Amino acid sequence: MNEELLQASGFEPCAAPPPGWGNKAGTIYTRMLPQGRAYVRCLPDGPGMVEAFVGSWKQPDAYCRGKVQNVEQLLWLLA
């Protein structure tokens, strides 16, 4: 997973980070999903590493952090 794949699948850079996530390093991407707004950032920890959530950062409806191969896997983890 990388930023180019996120953008190719409809994620856009987030102009204003979600509340509570403003101090996180890296570009934050967002996209509306059927279950709510999703936020994703690629982590500097290694290739394919991401952190993502749906809804509120403080009480997310879905959350994942780890190595993700592609956008389909990311969307499945956030479903």
Beta strands, then each sheet from edge to edge (+ up, - down):
strand 1: 12-13
strand 2: 28-33
strand 3: 36-42
strand 4: 49-55
strand 5: 60-67
sheet 1: 1+ 2- 3+ 4- 5+
end
